């Protein structure tokens, strides 16, 4: 049985978990092949995606930020799937409000650290998974903190903080997810930078061409094999991504939407409302409250975002705005279960490299039980060719245009950048 350790806040550093439990320990314990016991335990999912994919999942090191109801669901699903190590970081204390939709804490935990309170329950789900607790504020971590993780998942955070974390994951070339819920409404964002995966399917009479399928997806390799008397082709595809900073505000809808009024009318107004909310939070550092001024400001922002996306005015109705605003700041267990389950499944798919991943924004409306996905990207380079511009990117841009490397200082953090990371065509004013 694997050993778990809890990292006290005073022991956590910017580089690695301490208290004698390091990433080297994790790698040593997971480098061997899957045991017979593990094959029996994970039999059902191994049948779905194979032993090789399960080994990748078993060796994965995941960082989960902020332990509220949505993170509870994500942690549960990842641990039950058998990832190698889960680090949960949260500097907040358990309050009475946390008892409604969060199932890893109880009344006895009120006043204690939220991550530390959740950890024992998470470990009981699957003792084979290393669970590490970090009680520091994520905003105090430097970029090097993120380099040891395969996947970073940020839940229910301010947009400025998401900018900072995504910048750090880009610098370290790590997969990043951002997600959040407000009552019946929620979202998932993914930046995998550049992700390859394999689809196995019965070979058709027509050969699969190595070519671009969409702006973000390309077929890069095709192999064939015989299996049970059938010709099976293994198609390797590549998806490329953009950053939270760009996708959450500057990106427009794909061309196929802009060419069709019918498709534009079908776009959920939740997209405009979330973008307005993120702008409001960046301007005010808080959620809107039920004052005339806040309601007017938020409504104006929502209509501005709706127009920017070229969406029909009539699809942003007053009743939807009222419903969205009335849900802000709340957690509803069935919604967090659906959204957390979908995100965790995508993480598993990405680690196993066997399924097409989210590209790149999912919006969930619990009032209709719909979760449309939109590929929201700016014009220009995607994937490896895109520097993770964040808050204060103007300073980075000026240094880049002068041909020098620079450092971006955000909330006391330092983000090293280099001229070769930014193609000249992608340097624009922000």
C-alpha positions in Angstrom: 0.0 0.0 0.0 1.3 3.4 -0.9 2.2 5.9 1.8 0.5 9.3 2.0 1.8 12.4 3.7 0.3 15.7 4.5 2.3 18.8 3.7 1.9 21.6 6.4 1.6 25.1 5.1 4.9 26.0 6.7 6.7 23.2 4.9 5.3 23.8 1.4 7.7 25.5 -1.0 7.5 26.9 -4.5 9.3 23.8 -6.0 8.1 20.6 -4.4 6.1 19.0 -1.6 8.2 18.6 1.5 8.0 16.6 4.7 10.2 13.9 3.1 7.7 13.2 0.4 9.0 14.3 -3.0 8.2 13.7 -6.6 11.2 11.3 -6.7 9.3 9.1 -4.2 6.3 9.2 -6.4 8.2 8.3 -9.5 10.0 5.4 -7.7 6.7 3.9 -6.5 4.9 4.2 -9.9 7.7 3.3 -12.4 7.0 -0.4 -12.1 4.3 -2.1 -14.1 0.7 -2.4 -13.0 0.2 -5.2 -10.4 -2.3 -8.0 -10.7 -4.3 -6.4 -7.8 -4.5 -3.1 -9.7 -5.6 -4.9 -12.9 -8.4 -6.5 -10.9 -9.3 -3.2 -9.3 -9.3 -1.2 -12.5 -10.6 -4.0 -14.7 -13.6 -2.2 -16.1 -11.7 0.9 -17.2 -8.7 -1.1 -18.5 -11.2 -2.9 -20.8 -12.3 0.5 -22.1 -8.8 2.1 -22.8 -6.2 -0.6 -22.3 -3.3 -1.3 -19.9 -1.0 1.2 -21.5 -3.4 4.0 -20.9 -4.0 2.9 -17.4 -0.3 3.0 -16.7 -0.1 6.6 -17.9 -3.0 7.4 -15.6 -1.3 5.6 -12.7 1.9 7.6 -13.2 0.1 11.0 -13.4 0.7 13.8 -10.9 -2.3 16.2 -10.7 -2.6 19.6 -8.9 -6.1 20.5 -7.8 -6.6 24.1 -6.7 -9.3 25.2 -4.2 -11.3 22.5 -2.5 -15.0 23.5 -2.9 -17.9 21.4 -4.1 -16.7 21.2 -7.8 -13.2 20.2 -6.7 -14.7 17.5 -4.4 -16.3 15.9 -7.5 -13.1 16.2 -9.5 -11.0 14.7 -6.8 -13.4 11.8 -6.2 -13.4 10.8 -9.9 -9.6 11.2 -10.4 -8.8 9.2 -7.3 -11.2 6.4 -8.2 -9.7 6.2 -11.7 -6.3 5.5 -10.1 -4.1 8.5 -10.8 -0.6 8.3 -9.2 -0.6 11.5 -7.0 -3.1 14.2 -6.2 -2.0 17.5 -4.6 -4.8 19.6 -3.2 -4.0 23.2 -2.4 -6.3 25.6 -0.6 -5.5 28.3 2.0 -9.2 28.9 3.0 -10.9 27.6 6.1 -14.0 25.5 6.2 -17.1 27.6 6.9 -20.7 26.7 7.5 -21.5 27.6 3.9 -19.2 24.7 2.8 -21.4 22.1 4.3 -24.2 22.4 1.8 -22.7 20.8 -1.4 -19.3 19.6 -0.2 -19.2 16.0 0.9 -15.6 15.7 2.1 -16.1 18.1 5.1 -18.4 18.1 8.1 -19.5 20.4 10.8 -16.6 19.2 13.0 -14.2 20.7 10.3 -15.4 24.3 10.6 -12.5 26.6 11.2 -9.9 24.1 9.9 -8.1 24.3 6.6 -10.3 23.2 3.7 -7.8 21.0 1.9 -6.5 19.4 5.1 -10.1 18.6 6.2 -10.9 16.9 2.8 -7.7 14.9 2.5 -8.6 11.9 4.9 -11.9 11.3 3.0 -10.2 11.4 -0.4 -7.6 8.9 0.8 -10.3 6.5 1.9 -11.6 6.4 -1.6 -8.4 4.8 -3.0 -5.5 4.2 -0.6 -3.2 3.5 -3.7 -3.3 7.2 -4.6 -0.8 9.6 -2.9 -2.7 12.6 -1.6 -0.7 15.6 -0.7 -2.0 18.7 1.1 -0.7 22.2 0.6 -2.2 25.0 2.7 -0.6 27.9 1.0 -2.3 30.5 -1.1 -1.8 29.6 -4.7 -1.1 33.2 -5.6 2.1 33.0 -3.5 3.5 30.3 -5.7 6.1 31.0 -8.4 6.1 29.4 -11.9 8.5 26.6 -10.8 5.9 25.3 -8.4 3.9 24.0 -11.4 6.7 22.2 -13.2 6.3 18.9 -11.4 2.6 18.4 -12.3 1.2 16.7 -15.4 -2.1 18.4 -15.2 -3.2 21.6 -13.2 -6.8 22.1 -12.5 -8.0 25.5 -11.1 -11.5 25.6 -9.6 -13.7 28.6 -8.6 -10.9 31.2 -8.8 -10.9 34.9 -9.9 -10.1 35.4 -13.6 -6.9 37.3 -12.8 -5.6 34.3 -10.8 -6.5 32.0 -13.7 -4.4 34.2 -16.0 -1.4 33.9 -13.7 -1.7 30.1 -13.3 -2.2 29.5 -17.1 0.9 31.7 -17.8 2.9 29.4 -15.4 1.5 26.2 -17.0 2.4 27.5 -20.4 5.9 28.3 -19.4 6.3 24.8 -17.9 4.4 23.2 -20.9 1.7 21.6 -18.6 -1.9 20.9 -19.3 -4.3 23.4 -17.7 -8.0 23.3 -16.9 -10.1 26.1 -15.4 -13.6 25.5 -14.1 -16.2 27.2 -12.0 -19.9 27.0 -10.9 -22.5 29.5 -10.0 -25.6 27.6 -8.9 -27.2 26.1 -12.0 -24.5 27.4 -14.3 -20.9 26.4 -14.9 -18.0 26.2 -17.3 -14.9 24.2 -18.2 -11.9 25.7 -20.1 -8.9 23.7 -21.2 -5.5 24.7 -22.5 -3.5 21.6 -23.4 -1.2 23.7 -25.6 -0.6 20.8 -28.1 -2.1 17.4 -27.4 -1.7 14.2 -29.4 -4.1 11.2 -29.0 -4.9 8.0 -30.9 -8.3 6.9 -32.2 -8.6 3.2 -33.0 -11.3 2.2 -35.5 -12.2 -0.3 -38.1 -10.6 0.7 -41.4 -12.9 1.9 -44.0 -12.6 1.5 -47.8 -11.2 5.1 -48.0 -7.7 5.8 -46.7 -7.5 8.4 -43.9 -5.5 11.4 -45.1 -2.8 13.1 -43.1 -4.2 16.6 -43.1 -5.9 19.3 -41.1 -9.5 18.5 -40.2 -10.3 21.8 -38.5 -8.3 24.9 -37.5 -7.4 23.2 -34.2 -7.3 19.5 -35.2 -5.1 17.6 -37.6 -4.4 14.0 -38.5 -0.6 13.6 -38.1 -0.1 9.8 -38.5 -2.1 6.7 -39.5 -1.1 3.0 -38.8 -3.0 -0.2 -39.5 -3.1 -3.6 -37.8 -5.0 -6.9 -37.9 -7.2 -7.6 -34.9 -9.7 -10.5 -34.7 -9.6 -10.8 -38.5 -10.4 -7.1 -39.1 -8.3 -4.3 -40.4 -8.0 -1.7 -37.7 -6.4 1.8 -38.2 -4.8 3.8 -35.4 -5.2 7.4 -36.3 -3.0 9.9 -34.3 -4.6 13.3 -34.1 -3.3 16.6 -32.7 -5.3 19.4 -31.1 -3.8 22.9 -30.5 -5.1 25.4 -28.0 -5.0 29.0 -26.9 -4.8 30.6 -23.4 -7.4 31.6 -20.9 -6.5 35.2 -21.3 -7.4 35.1 -25.0 -10.2 32.5 -25.0 -12.1 34.1 -22.1 -12.5 37.5 -23.8 -10.7 38.2 -27.1 -11.7 35.0 -28.9 -14.6 35.0 -31.3 -16.9 32.1 -32.3 -15.7 29.8 -35.1 -16.4 30.8 -38.7 -19.1 28.1 -39.1 -21.2 29.9 -36.5 -20.6 33.4 -37.9 -21.9 32.2 -41.3 -25.1 30.9 -40.0 -27.8 33.0 -38.2 -29.5 29.7 -37.1 -26.3 28.6 -35.3 -25.8 32.0 -33.8 -29.3 32.0 -32.4 -28.6 28.6 -30.8 -25.5 29.8 -28.9 -26.2 29.9 -25.2 -26.4 33.4 -23.6 -24.4 31.9 -20.8 -21.3 32.7 -22.8 -22.0 36.4 -22.8 -23.0 36.4 -19.1 -19.8 34.6 -18.0 -17.6 36.9 -20.0 -19.4 39.9 -18.5 -18.9 38.3 -15.0 -15.2 37.8 -15.6 -14.8 41.4 -16.7 -16.8 42.6 -13.7 -14.6 40.6 -11.3 -11.5 42.0 -12.9 -12.7 45.6 -12.6 -14.2 45.3 -9.1 -12.5 42.2 -7.4 -15.8 40.7 -6.4 -19.1 39.3 -7.7 -22.0 41.7 -8.5 -24.4 42.3 -5.7 -28.1 43.3 -5.9 -27.6 47.0 -6.1 -28.9 49.2 -8.9 -25.4 50.2 -9.9 -24.0 46.7 -10.1 -27.0 45.4 -12.0 -26.8 48.2 -14.5 -23.1 47.7 -14.9 -23.3 43.9 -15.3 -26.2 44.2 -17.8 -24.3 46.7 -19.9 -21.2 44.4 -19.9 -23.4 41.3 -20.9 -24.9 43.2 -23.9 -21.5 44.4 -24.9 -20.1 40.8 -24.9 -23.2 39.6 -26.7 -22.6 42.2 -29.5 -18.9 41.4 -29.7 -19.8 37.7 -30.4 -22.2 38.8 -33.2 -25.1 37.1 -31.3 -28.7 38.2 -32.0 -29.9 40.7 -29.5 -33.1 38.8 -28.8 -31.3 35.8 -27.4 -30.0 37.7 -24.3 -33.3 37.9 -22.5 -33.9 39.8 -19.2 -35.2 36.6 -17.5 -31.9 34.8 -18.3 -29.9 37.7 -16.9 -32.0 37.6 -13.7 -31.6 33.9 -13.4 -27.8 34.1 -13.9 -27.4 36.9 -11.3 -29.5 35.1 -8.7 -27.3 32.0 -8.9 -23.9 33.8 -8.4 -21.8 32.5 -5.6 -23.9 29.4 -4.9 -23.1 25.7 -5.2 -25.7 23.0 -6.2 -24.6 19.4 -5.8 -26.1 17.9 -8.9 -24.5 20.6 -11.1 -21.1 20.1 -9.5 -21.4 16.4 -10.0 -22.1 16.7 -13.7 -19.5 19.3 -14.4 -16.9 17.8 -12.1 -17.5 14.3 -13.7 -17.1 15.7 -17.2 -13.8 17.5 -16.4 -12.3 14.5 -14.6 -13.2 12.2 -17.5 -11.5 14.6 -19.9 -8.4 14.6 -17.7 -8.4 10.8 -17.8 -8.8 10.8 -21.6 -5.9 13.3 -21.9 -3.6 11.3 -19.7 -4.4 8.1 -21.5 -4.2 9.8 -24.9 -7.0 7.6 -26.3 -10.0 10.0 -26.8 -10.7 13.4 -28.3 -10.4 16.0 -25.6 -12.5 19.1 -24.8 -11.8 21.9 -27.3 -11.8 24.3 -25.5 -14.8 25.6 -23.6 -17.8 23.8 -22.3 -20.7 25.8 -20.9 -23.2 24.0 -18.6 -26.8 25.2 -18.0 -28.5 23.2 -15.3 -31.9 24.6 -16.1 -31.9 22.9 -19.5 -29.3 20.2 -18.8 -27.3 21.3 -21.9 -23.5 21.5 -22.1 -22.5 22.8 -25.5 -18.8 23.0 -26.4 -17.3 25.9 -28.3 -13.8 26.2 -29.9 -13.0 29.8 -28.8 -9.7 31.0 -30.2 -8.2 34.3 -31.3 -6.8 34.9 -34.8 -3.2 34.0 -35.3 -0.9 31.3 -33.9 -2.2 28.5 -31.6 -0.6 25.8 -29.6 3.2 26.0 -29.2 3.4 29.2 -31.2 1.3 31.2 -28.7 3.0 32.9 -25.8 0.8 32.9 -22.7 0.1 36.6 -22.5 -1.6 37.5 -19.2 -2.3 40.6 -17.1 0.6 43.0 -17.7 1.4 41.5 -21.0 2.1 45.0 -22.5 5.4 44.9 -20.6 6.3 41.5 -22.0 5.4 42.8 -25.5 7.6 45.9 -25.3 10.6 43.8 -24.2 9.9 41.2 -26.9 9.8 43.9 -29.6 13.1 45.1 -28.4 14.5 41.6 -28.9 15.2 40.9 -25.2 14.0 38.3 -22.8 12.1 39.7 -19.8 10.3 38.8 -16.6 6.7 39.4 -15.9 5.9 40.3 -12.3 2.4 39.4 -11.3 1.2 39.5 -7.6 4.8 39.1 -6.5 5.5 36.3 -9.0 8.1 36.3 -11.7 7.4 34.7 -15.1 10.5 34.4 -17.2 9.9 34.6 -20.9 12.1 34.5 -24.0 12.0 36.1 -27.4 11.9 32.7 -29.2 8.6 31.9 -27.5 6.7 34.6 -29.4 6.4 34.5 -33.2 6.5 38.1 -34.5 3.0 37.7 -36.0 1.5 37.0 -32.6 2.7 40.2 -30.9 -0.3 42.5 -30.8 -1.4 45.4 -28.6 -3.5 44.3 -25.6 
